[in-house]
Amino acid sequence: MRKKHVIMVYPYQGFSGTYAKHMPLSLLYASAELVKADYDVVILDTRVTPGDWRKKLTDLIDADTLCVGVSAMSGAPIGHAREIGRIVKAANPGVAVVWGGPHATFYPESILRDEWSADYAVSGYASKIFLDLCEALREGRRPVDIPGITWRDGDRIHVNGGNDKSFEYIDYRDIPYHLIEDYSPYGQLDQDRRIFSMYSALGCPYQCTFCSSPAQYATIDGKKWVALKTIEVVDHIEHVVKTYGANYIYFIDDDSFPSLKHVEDIIDAIHERKLPVKLGFRGARINEIKKMSDAYLAKLARAGTDIMHIGAECGSDRLLQLLKKNCTVDDIVECNRKLARHPEITAAYNFIMGLPTETLNELKSTRDLMLRLVDDHPNCLIFPPNKFRPLPGTELYEVAQKEWGYSMPNTLDAWSAIEVEGEISDQWYEKGMAEFCNLMLISSYFIDNKVENLTEGTTLFYKVLRLINKLYRPIARYRLQNGLTQVLVEYWAYRVLTGVLSKLQARFNRISA
Protein backbone atom coordinates (compact mmCIF):
# COMPACT_ATOMS: atom_id res chain seq x y z
CA MET A 1 0.00 0.00 0.00
CA ARG A 2 1.03 3.62 -0.56
CA LYS A 3 2.35 5.76 2.25
CA LYS A 4 -0.04 8.10 4.02
CA HIS A 5 0.94 11.37 2.36
CA VAL A 6 -1.91 13.85 1.77
CA ILE A 7 -1.68 17.47 0.64
CA MET A 8 -4.52 19.84 1.54
CA VAL A 9 -4.81 23.02 -0.55
CA TYR A 10 -6.86 26.17 0.02
CA PRO A 11 -7.54 28.34 -3.06
CA TYR A 12 -7.89 32.09 -3.48
CA GLN A 13 -11.29 33.47 -2.54
CA GLY A 14 -11.97 36.11 -5.17
CA PHE A 15 -12.45 39.78 -4.32
CA SER A 16 -13.33 39.15 -0.67
CA GLY A 17 -9.95 37.49 -0.25
CA THR A 18 -8.20 40.79 -0.86
CA TYR A 19 -9.21 42.12 2.56
CA ALA A 20 -9.96 39.06 4.72
CA LYS A 21 -7.92 35.91 5.18
CA HIS A 22 -9.10 33.69 8.00
CA MET A 23 -7.44 30.39 8.78
CA PRO A 24 -8.52 27.48 6.54
CA LEU A 25 -10.65 25.84 9.23
CA SER A 26 -12.33 23.57 6.68
CA LEU A 27 -8.98 21.95 5.88
CA LEU A 28 -8.18 21.49 9.56
CA TYR A 29 -11.53 19.79 10.17
CA ALA A 30 -11.18 17.58 7.08
CA SER A 31 -7.68 16.55 8.22
CA ALA A 32 -8.58 15.70 11.82
CA GLU A 33 -9.22 11.97 11.37
CA LEU A 34 -6.31 11.61 8.95
CA VAL A 35 -3.89 13.00 11.53
CA LYS A 36 -5.28 10.67 14.21
CA ALA A 37 -4.71 7.77 11.79
CA ASP A 38 -1.04 8.76 11.39
CA TYR A 39 -1.31 10.22 7.89
CA ASP A 40 1.37 12.69 6.86
CA VAL A 41 -0.74 15.78 6.13
CA VAL A 42 0.58 19.05 4.71
CA ILE A 43 -1.52 22.20 4.35
CA LEU A 44 -0.77 24.62 1.52
CA ASP A 45 -2.80 27.83 1.75
CA THR A 46 -2.22 29.57 -1.57
CA ARG A 47 -3.50 32.87 -0.14
CA VAL A 48 -0.54 33.24 2.23
CA THR A 49 2.18 31.12 0.63
CA PRO A 50 5.24 33.28 -0.11
CA GLY A 51 6.63 32.96 -3.59
CA ASP A 52 5.08 30.87 -6.33
CA TRP A 53 2.51 28.54 -4.77
CA ARG A 54 2.44 26.52 -8.01
CA LYS A 55 6.07 25.53 -7.62
CA LYS A 56 5.50 24.84 -3.92
CA LEU A 57 2.60 22.52 -4.74
CA THR A 58 4.57 20.72 -7.46
CA ASP A 59 7.53 20.27 -5.10
CA LEU A 60 5.27 18.72 -2.46
CA ILE A 61 3.96 16.06 -4.85
CA ASP A 62 6.08 12.93 -4.97
CA ALA A 63 5.72 9.22 -5.65
CA ASP A 64 4.30 8.67 -2.16
CA THR A 65 1.55 11.30 -2.43
CA LEU A 66 -1.83 9.62 -2.08
CA CYS A 67 -4.12 12.52 -2.91
CA VAL A 68 -4.56 16.27 -2.89
CA GLY A 69 -7.61 17.71 -1.14
CA VAL A 70 -9.08 21.06 -2.21
CA SER A 71 -11.73 23.02 -0.30
CA ALA A 72 -13.79 25.25 -2.58
CA MET A 73 -16.79 27.52 -2.27
CA SER A 74 -19.04 28.28 -5.21
CA GLY A 75 -18.04 31.26 -7.32
CA ALA A 76 -14.61 32.70 -7.98
CA PRO A 77 -12.68 30.09 -5.92
CA ILE A 78 -13.84 27.42 -8.39
CA GLY A 79 -11.57 28.76 -11.12
CA HIS A 80 -8.54 28.60 -8.85
CA ALA A 81 -9.47 25.15 -7.55
CA ARG A 82 -9.58 23.95 -11.17
CA GLU A 83 -6.07 25.28 -11.70
CA ILE A 84 -4.89 23.46 -8.58
CA GLY A 85 -6.36 20.18 -9.85
CA ARG A 86 -4.75 20.54 -13.25
CA ILE A 87 -1.34 21.33 -11.76
CA VAL A 88 -1.57 18.15 -9.68
CA LYS A 89 -2.49 16.07 -12.73
CA ALA A 90 0.34 17.58 -14.75
CA ALA A 91 2.83 16.79 -11.99
CA ASN A 92 1.59 13.23 -11.37
CA PRO A 93 -1.55 11.90 -13.11
CA GLY A 94 -1.75 9.07 -10.59
CA VAL A 95 -2.40 11.39 -7.65
CA ALA A 96 -6.10 11.65 -6.88
CA VAL A 97 -7.66 15.11 -6.59
CA VAL A 98 -10.48 15.33 -4.02
CA TRP A 99 -12.76 18.36 -3.68
CA GLY A 100 -14.64 19.20 -0.52
CA GLY A 101 -16.42 22.22 0.88
CA PRO A 102 -19.76 23.92 0.13
CA HIS A 103 -19.65 23.48 -3.63
CA ALA A 104 -18.83 19.80 -3.36
CA THR A 105 -21.70 19.38 -0.91
CA PHE A 106 -24.39 20.87 -3.12
CA TYR A 107 -23.07 20.49 -6.68
CA PRO A 108 -20.68 17.49 -6.76
CA GLU A 109 -21.56 16.35 -10.27
CA SER A 110 -20.50 19.69 -11.77
CA ILE A 111 -17.04 19.05 -10.33
CA LEU A 112 -16.64 15.54 -11.70
CA ARG A 113 -17.59 16.60 -15.24
CA ASP A 114 -14.14 18.19 -15.48
CA GLU A 115 -11.91 15.14 -15.54
CA TRP A 116 -8.73 17.20 -15.49
CA SER A 117 -9.61 18.99 -12.25
CA ALA A 118 -11.01 16.35 -9.89
CA ASP A 119 -11.46 12.60 -9.35
CA TYR A 120 -13.68 12.67 -6.25
CA ALA A 121 -15.97 15.05 -4.38
CA VAL A 122 -16.84 14.77 -0.70
CA SER A 123 -20.30 16.04 0.26
CA GLY A 124 -21.27 17.07 3.77
CA TYR A 125 -19.13 16.61 6.83
CA ALA A 126 -15.77 15.44 5.61
CA SER A 127 -13.48 14.26 8.39
CA LYS A 128 -14.69 10.65 8.68
CA ILE A 129 -15.61 9.96 5.06
CA PHE A 130 -12.41 11.59 3.80
CA LEU A 131 -10.44 9.14 5.92
CA ASP A 132 -12.56 6.29 4.54
CA LEU A 133 -11.87 7.49 1.00
CA CYS A 134 -8.12 7.72 1.65
CA GLU A 135 -8.11 4.19 3.06
CA ALA A 136 -9.89 2.98 -0.07
CA LEU A 137 -7.34 4.76 -2.27
CA ARG A 138 -4.46 3.16 -0.38
CA GLU A 139 -6.02 -0.27 -0.84
CA GLY A 140 -6.88 0.33 -4.51
CA ARG A 141 -10.64 0.00 -3.88
CA ARG A 142 -13.43 1.93 -5.53
CA PRO A 143 -15.46 3.93 -2.99
CA VAL A 144 -18.72 2.18 -3.81
CA ASP A 145 -19.74 1.80 -0.16
CA ILE A 146 -18.61 5.19 1.20
CA PRO A 147 -21.55 7.56 1.72
CA GLY A 148 -21.21 11.15 0.56
CA ILE A 149 -18.67 10.40 -2.17
CA THR A 150 -19.13 11.34 -5.83
CA TRP A 151 -16.69 9.58 -8.11
CA ARG A 152 -15.97 8.80 -11.74
CA ASP A 153 -15.78 5.38 -13.36
CA GLY A 154 -14.81 5.92 -16.98
CA ASP A 155 -17.42 8.20 -18.48
CA ARG A 156 -19.93 7.50 -15.72
CA ILE A 157 -20.32 9.63 -12.60
CA HIS A 158 -21.50 7.88 -9.44
CA VAL A 159 -23.17 9.82 -6.63
CA ASN A 160 -23.21 7.81 -3.42
CA GLY A 161 -26.18 8.49 -1.14
CA GLY A 162 -26.02 8.97 2.59
CA ASN A 163 -26.84 12.43 3.86
CA ASP A 164 -25.56 13.35 7.31
CA LYS A 165 -27.70 12.05 10.19
CA SER A 166 -25.83 13.93 12.91
CA PHE A 167 -23.69 17.01 13.25
CA GLU A 168 -19.92 16.73 12.95
CA TYR A 169 -18.42 17.45 16.34
CA ILE A 170 -14.65 17.52 16.63
CA ASP A 171 -13.05 17.88 20.03
CA TYR A 172 -10.80 20.93 20.03
CA ARG A 173 -7.89 18.73 21.10
CA ASP A 174 -8.27 16.82 17.84
CA ILE A 175 -8.22 19.90 15.59
CA PRO A 176 -4.73 19.74 14.03
CA TYR A 177 -3.83 23.38 14.50
CA HIS A 178 -0.15 22.41 14.33
CA LEU A 179 -0.49 21.81 10.58
CA ILE A 180 -0.39 25.58 10.13
CA GLU A 181 3.16 26.65 10.88
CA ASP A 182 2.58 30.41 10.97
CA TYR A 183 -0.66 32.14 11.95
CA SER A 184 0.66 35.68 11.54
CA PRO A 185 -0.52 36.12 7.90
CA TYR A 186 -4.16 35.55 8.85
CA GLY A 187 -6.48 38.42 9.65
CA GLN A 188 -8.60 41.07 7.98
CA LEU A 189 -8.36 44.66 6.84
CA ASP A 190 -4.78 45.01 8.10
CA GLN A 191 -6.02 44.88 11.71
CA ASP A 192 -3.70 43.80 14.52
CA ARG A 193 -5.68 40.70 15.48
CA ARG A 194 -4.92 37.02 15.66
CA ILE A 195 -8.36 35.70 14.81
CA PHE A 196 -9.40 32.14 15.55
CA SER A 197 -12.73 30.98 14.15
CA MET A 198 -14.65 28.37 16.09
CA TYR A 199 -18.10 26.98 16.83
CA SER A 200 -20.10 27.44 20.00
CA ALA A 201 -23.16 25.69 18.53
CA LEU A 202 -24.00 23.42 15.62
CA GLY A 203 -26.85 23.81 13.12
CA CYS A 204 -29.73 26.25 12.85
CA PRO A 205 -33.34 25.91 14.08
CA TYR A 206 -34.86 28.30 11.52
CA GLN A 207 -36.32 27.74 8.05
CA CYS A 208 -35.25 30.78 6.01
CA THR A 209 -36.47 30.21 2.46
CA PHE A 210 -33.32 31.56 0.78
CA CYS A 211 -30.81 29.69 2.93
CA SER A 212 -29.18 26.32 2.29
CA SER A 213 -29.03 25.43 6.00
CA PRO A 214 -32.59 24.00 6.26
CA ALA A 215 -31.82 21.69 3.32
CA GLN A 216 -28.40 20.80 4.72
CA TYR A 217 -29.79 19.93 8.15
CA ALA A 218 -33.03 18.31 6.99
CA THR A 219 -31.57 14.81 7.43
CA ILE A 220 -30.14 15.51 10.90
CA ASP A 221 -31.90 13.37 13.48
CA GLY A 222 -33.33 15.27 16.43
CA LYS A 223 -32.75 18.95 17.15
CA LYS A 224 -31.49 21.14 14.32
CA TRP A 225 -29.53 23.40 16.69
CA VAL A 226 -27.26 22.03 19.41
CA ALA A 227 -25.28 24.23 21.79
CA LEU A 228 -21.83 22.96 22.72
CA LYS A 229 -21.04 22.68 26.41
CA THR A 230 -19.78 25.90 27.94
CA ILE A 231 -16.69 24.30 29.44
CA GLU A 232 -15.71 22.79 26.08
CA VAL A 233 -16.06 26.13 24.28
CA VAL A 234 -14.08 28.05 26.89
CA ASP A 235 -11.43 25.34 27.20
CA HIS A 236 -11.06 25.64 23.43
CA ILE A 237 -10.64 29.42 23.68
CA GLU A 238 -8.07 29.07 26.45
CA HIS A 239 -6.17 26.51 24.37
CA VAL A 240 -5.77 28.77 21.33
CA VAL A 241 -4.96 31.79 23.49
CA LYS A 242 -2.16 30.05 25.37
CA THR A 243 -0.82 27.92 22.53
CA TYR A 244 -1.21 30.15 19.47
CA GLY A 245 -1.57 33.66 20.86
CA ALA A 246 -5.20 34.14 19.78
CA ASN A 247 -6.62 37.49 20.86
CA TYR A 248 -9.91 37.44 18.93
CA ILE A 249 -12.52 34.67 18.77
CA TYR A 250 -14.95 34.75 15.87
CA PHE A 251 -17.91 32.44 16.43
CA ILE A 252 -18.91 31.12 13.01
CA ASP A 253 -22.10 29.43 14.18
CA ASP A 254 -25.02 29.57 11.76
CA ASP A 255 -26.74 31.16 14.74
CA SER A 256 -25.31 31.70 18.22
CA PHE A 257 -28.37 33.14 19.98
CA PRO A 258 -31.37 30.78 19.87
CA SER A 259 -30.52 30.45 23.56
CA LEU A 260 -29.36 33.74 25.06
CA LYS A 261 -28.20 31.91 28.17
CA HIS A 262 -25.85 29.78 26.05
CA VAL A 263 -23.84 32.85 25.03
CA GLU A 264 -24.12 34.46 28.48
CA ASP A 265 -22.65 31.35 30.13
CA ILE A 266 -19.71 31.44 27.71
CA ILE A 267 -18.88 35.11 28.33
CA ASP A 268 -19.22 34.60 32.10
CA ALA A 269 -16.69 31.75 31.92
CA ILE A 270 -14.33 33.82 29.76
CA HIS A 271 -14.50 36.58 32.38
CA GLU A 272 -13.88 34.17 35.24
CA ARG A 273 -10.74 32.86 33.56
CA LYS A 274 -9.59 36.37 32.60
CA LEU A 275 -8.94 35.34 29.00
CA PRO A 276 -7.69 38.36 27.00
CA VAL A 277 -9.86 38.04 23.91
CA LYS A 278 -12.40 40.04 21.99
CA LEU A 279 -15.43 38.37 20.40
CA GLY A 280 -17.39 38.49 17.18
CA PHE A 281 -20.58 36.65 16.26
CA ARG A 282 -21.47 35.69 12.69
CA GLY A 283 -25.03 34.56 13.40
CA ALA A 284 -27.72 36.74 15.01
CA ARG A 285 -31.36 37.40 14.12
CA ILE A 286 -33.70 40.30 14.78
CA ASN A 287 -36.20 38.09 16.64
CA GLU A 288 -33.35 37.15 19.01
CA ILE A 289 -32.12 40.71 19.52
CA LYS A 290 -35.69 41.68 20.46
CA LYS A 291 -35.28 39.40 23.49
CA MET A 292 -31.95 40.95 24.54
CA SER A 293 -32.18 43.47 27.34
CA ASP A 294 -29.88 46.47 27.61
CA ALA A 295 -28.21 44.72 30.52
CA TYR A 296 -27.56 41.68 28.34
CA LEU A 297 -26.05 43.79 25.54
CA ALA A 298 -23.93 45.71 28.04
CA LYS A 299 -22.61 42.40 29.31
CA LEU A 300 -21.73 41.32 25.76
CA ALA A 301 -19.87 44.59 25.27
CA ARG A 302 -17.93 44.22 28.54
CA ALA A 303 -16.91 40.73 27.43
CA GLY A 304 -15.20 42.27 24.39
CA THR A 305 -17.88 41.71 21.77
CA ASP A 306 -17.24 44.25 19.02
CA ILE A 307 -19.41 42.97 16.16
CA MET A 308 -22.62 41.05 15.55
CA HIS A 309 -23.62 40.06 12.02
CA ILE A 310 -27.37 40.45 11.73
CA GLY A 311 -29.69 39.30 8.96
CA ALA A 312 -31.93 42.28 8.24
CA GLU A 313 -32.39 41.08 4.62
CA CYS A 314 -34.93 43.61 3.28
CA GLY A 315 -37.24 46.52 3.99
CA SER A 316 -40.56 44.91 3.06
CA ASP A 317 -42.81 43.16 5.56
CA ARG A 318 -44.20 41.00 2.77
CA LEU A 319 -40.73 39.79 1.79
CA LEU A 320 -39.66 39.28 5.40
CA GLN A 321 -42.64 36.98 5.75
CA LEU A 322 -41.74 35.24 2.49
CA LEU A 323 -38.20 34.73 3.81
CA LYS A 324 -39.50 33.45 7.18
CA LYS A 325 -37.45 35.93 9.17
CA ASN A 326 -39.89 36.08 12.11
CA CYS A 327 -39.75 39.87 12.28
CA THR A 328 -41.09 43.07 10.76
CA VAL A 329 -39.40 46.20 9.44
CA ASP A 330 -40.46 48.01 12.64
CA ASP A 331 -38.72 45.27 14.65
CA ILE A 332 -35.50 45.88 12.70
CA VAL A 333 -35.69 49.62 13.32
CA GLU A 334 -36.36 49.19 17.04
CA CYS A 335 -33.58 46.63 17.48
CA ASN A 336 -31.16 48.93 15.70
CA ARG A 337 -32.07 51.77 18.06
CA LYS A 338 -31.48 49.45 21.00
CA LEU A 339 -28.08 48.46 19.63
CA ALA A 340 -27.24 52.14 19.12
CA ARG A 341 -27.25 52.46 22.92
CA HIS A 342 -24.30 50.04 22.94
CA PRO A 343 -21.91 51.51 20.33
CA GLU A 344 -19.05 49.23 21.42
CA ILE A 345 -20.87 46.46 19.55
CA THR A 346 -20.93 47.09 15.82
CA ALA A 347 -24.27 46.06 14.37
CA ALA A 348 -23.39 44.72 10.91
CA TYR A 349 -26.42 44.16 8.70
CA ASN A 350 -26.79 41.73 5.79
CA PHE A 351 -29.27 42.36 2.98
CA ILE A 352 -30.55 40.47 -0.06
CA MET A 353 -31.82 42.08 -3.26
CA GLY A 354 -33.42 40.76 -6.42
CA LEU A 355 -35.67 38.19 -4.73
CA PRO A 356 -38.30 36.36 -6.80
CA THR A 357 -41.59 38.35 -6.67
CA GLU A 358 -39.76 41.43 -5.32
CA THR A 359 -40.95 44.69 -6.85
CA LEU A 360 -38.93 47.81 -7.57
CA ASN A 361 -40.86 49.65 -4.87
CA GLU A 362 -39.98 46.93 -2.35
CA LEU A 363 -36.33 47.21 -3.37
CA LYS A 364 -36.53 50.94 -2.73
CA SER A 365 -38.01 50.18 0.69
CA THR A 366 -34.84 48.18 1.42
CA ARG A 367 -32.85 51.24 0.35
CA ASP A 368 -34.88 53.35 2.76
CA LEU A 369 -34.26 50.90 5.59
CA MET A 370 -30.51 50.86 4.97
CA LEU A 371 -30.33 54.64 5.18
CA ARG A 372 -32.55 54.77 8.26
CA LEU A 373 -30.41 52.25 10.10
CA VAL A 374 -27.31 54.40 9.51
CA ASP A 375 -29.14 57.57 10.57
CA ASP A 376 -30.40 55.97 13.79
CA HIS A 377 -27.13 54.20 14.57
CA PRO A 378 -24.07 55.92 13.03
CA ASN A 379 -21.79 53.10 14.22
CA CYS A 380 -23.68 50.35 12.38
CA LEU A 381 -22.41 48.75 9.18
CA ILE A 382 -24.30 47.97 6.00
CA PHE A 383 -22.66 45.08 4.21
CA PRO A 384 -22.91 45.09 0.42
CA PRO A 385 -26.27 43.43 -0.29
CA ASN A 386 -26.08 40.04 -1.96
CA LYS A 387 -27.84 39.55 -5.25
CA PHE A 388 -30.17 36.65 -4.67
CA ARG A 389 -28.83 33.30 -5.87
CA PRO A 390 -31.29 30.37 -5.95
CA LEU A 391 -29.82 27.43 -4.05
CA PRO A 392 -31.16 23.90 -4.68
CA GLY A 393 -33.15 22.53 -1.79
CA THR A 394 -34.42 25.95 -0.72
CA GLU A 395 -38.03 27.09 -1.01
CA LEU A 396 -37.13 30.08 -3.17
CA TYR A 397 -35.22 27.86 -5.58
CA GLU A 398 -38.44 26.00 -6.20
CA VAL A 399 -40.22 29.31 -6.83
CA ALA A 400 -37.53 30.49 -9.25
CA GLN A 401 -37.49 27.15 -11.06
CA LYS A 402 -41.24 26.62 -11.37
CA GLU A 403 -42.36 30.17 -12.09
CA TRP A 404 -39.41 31.48 -14.12
CA GLY A 405 -37.75 28.31 -15.39
CA TYR A 406 -34.50 29.11 -13.62
CA SER A 407 -31.67 26.63 -14.10
CA MET A 408 -28.48 26.86 -12.13
CA PRO A 409 -25.01 26.76 -13.73
CA ASN A 410 -23.94 23.20 -14.53
CA THR A 411 -20.28 23.62 -15.46
CA LEU A 412 -17.25 24.75 -13.51
CA ASP A 413 -16.67 27.50 -16.06
CA ALA A 414 -20.11 28.95 -15.34
CA TRP A 415 -19.71 28.60 -11.57
CA SER A 416 -16.27 30.21 -11.51
CA ALA A 417 -17.65 33.28 -13.30
CA ILE A 418 -20.00 34.04 -10.38
CA GLU A 419 -18.72 36.47 -7.77
CA VAL A 420 -20.78 37.17 -4.65
CA GLU A 421 -21.29 40.74 -5.82
CA GLY A 422 -21.72 39.77 -9.47
CA GLU A 423 -24.63 39.02 -11.73
CA ILE A 424 -26.68 35.92 -10.93
CA SER A 425 -30.00 36.04 -12.76
CA ASP A 426 -32.33 38.93 -13.50
CA GLN A 427 -35.05 37.00 -15.30
CA TRP A 428 -37.67 37.83 -12.64
CA TYR A 429 -36.66 41.49 -12.23
CA GLU A 430 -39.04 44.33 -12.94
CA LYS A 431 -37.82 46.98 -15.35
CA GLY A 432 -35.21 49.13 -13.63
CA MET A 433 -34.41 46.64 -10.86
CA ALA A 434 -31.05 45.52 -12.24
CA GLU A 435 -29.84 49.11 -12.37
CA PHE A 436 -31.15 49.85 -8.88
CA CYS A 437 -29.44 46.72 -7.52
CA ASN A 438 -26.15 47.98 -8.95
CA LEU A 439 -26.72 51.40 -7.36
CA MET A 440 -27.42 49.80 -3.97
CA LEU A 441 -24.35 47.60 -4.23
CA ILE A 442 -21.85 50.33 -5.01
CA SER A 443 -23.43 52.84 -2.60
CA SER A 444 -23.45 50.35 0.29
CA TYR A 445 -19.67 50.59 0.55
CA PHE A 446 -19.86 54.29 1.38
CA ILE A 447 -23.14 55.14 3.13
CA ASP A 448 -21.83 54.17 6.58
CA ASN A 449 -18.49 54.45 8.41
CA LYS A 450 -17.20 50.97 7.57
CA VAL A 451 -14.11 52.17 5.74
CA GLU A 452 -13.09 54.48 8.59
CA ASN A 453 -14.00 52.05 11.38
CA LEU A 454 -12.61 48.82 9.97
CA THR A 455 -9.52 49.83 8.02
CA GLU A 456 -6.91 50.48 10.68
CA GLY A 457 -4.04 49.73 8.32
CA THR A 458 -1.35 52.30 7.53
CA THR A 459 -0.37 50.87 4.14
CA LEU A 460 -0.83 53.00 1.01
CA PHE A 461 -3.78 50.83 -0.07
CA TYR A 462 -5.82 51.62 3.04
CA LYS A 463 -4.83 55.29 3.03
CA VAL A 464 -6.09 55.60 -0.54
CA LEU A 465 -9.24 53.68 0.37
CA ARG A 466 -10.02 56.10 3.19
CA LEU A 467 -9.44 59.07 0.90
CA ILE A 468 -11.80 57.65 -1.72
CA ASN A 469 -14.39 57.06 0.99
CA LYS A 470 -14.14 60.63 2.26
CA LEU A 471 -14.56 62.09 -1.22
CA TYR A 472 -17.23 59.78 -2.58
CA ARG A 473 -19.40 59.16 0.47
CA PRO A 474 -21.61 62.29 0.08
CA ILE A 475 -22.09 61.48 -3.60
CA ALA A 476 -22.99 57.86 -2.86
CA ARG A 477 -25.59 58.81 -0.29
CA TYR A 478 -27.13 61.47 -2.55
CA ARG A 479 -27.31 59.05 -5.47
CA LEU A 480 -28.85 56.29 -3.39
CA GLN A 481 -31.31 58.51 -1.56
CA ASN A 482 -32.61 59.94 -4.84
CA GLY A 483 -32.42 56.70 -6.84
CA LEU A 484 -30.09 58.16 -9.47
CA THR A 485 -29.21 55.08 -11.50
CA GLN A 486 -28.37 56.94 -14.70
CA VAL A 487 -24.78 56.89 -15.94
CA LEU A 488 -23.62 54.77 -13.02
CA VAL A 489 -20.00 54.71 -14.13
CA GLU A 490 -18.98 54.02 -10.52
CA TYR A 491 -20.47 50.54 -10.72
CA TRP A 492 -18.55 49.60 -13.84
CA ALA A 493 -15.38 51.08 -12.38
CA TYR A 494 -16.05 48.96 -9.29
CA ARG A 495 -16.39 45.81 -11.39
CA VAL A 496 -13.09 46.54 -13.13
CA LEU A 497 -11.39 47.37 -9.83
CA THR A 498 -12.57 44.19 -8.09
CA GLY A 499 -11.32 42.15 -11.02
CA VAL A 500 -7.94 43.86 -10.93
CA LEU A 501 -7.65 43.46 -7.14
CA SER A 502 -8.48 39.76 -7.41
CA LYS A 503 -5.74 39.30 -10.02
CA LEU A 504 -3.27 41.29 -7.97
CA GLN A 505 -4.07 39.13 -4.96
CA ALA A 506 -3.41 36.03 -7.06
CA ARG A 507 0.03 37.39 -7.94
CA PHE A 508 0.91 38.92 -4.58
CA ASN A 509 2.58 35.88 -3.07
CA ARG A 510 5.04 35.54 -5.92
CA ILE A 511 5.90 39.23 -5.77
CA SER A 512 6.41 39.08 -2.00
CA ALA A 513 8.92 36.25 -2.19
Secondary structure by P-SEA (a helix, b strand, c coil): cccbbbbbbbcccccccccccccaaaaaaaaaaaaaaccbbbbbccccccccaaaaaaaaccccccbbbbbbccccaaaaaaaaaaaaaaacccbbbbbbcccccccccccccccccccbbbccccaaaaaaaaaaaaacccccccccbbbbcccbbbbbbbcccccccccccccccccccccccccccccccbbbbbbccccccccccccccccccccccccccccccaaaaaaaaaaaaacccccbbbbccccccccaaaaaaaaaaaaaaccccccccccccaaaaaaccaaaaaaaaaacccbbbbccccccaaaaaaacccccaaaaaaaaaaaaacccccbbbbbbcccccccaaaaaaaaaaaaaaaaaccccccccccccccccccaaaaaaaaaccccccccaaaaaaccccccccccccccaaaaaaaaaaaaccccccccccccccccaaaaaaaaaaaacaaaaaaaaaacccccaaaaaaaaaaaaaaaaaaaacccccc
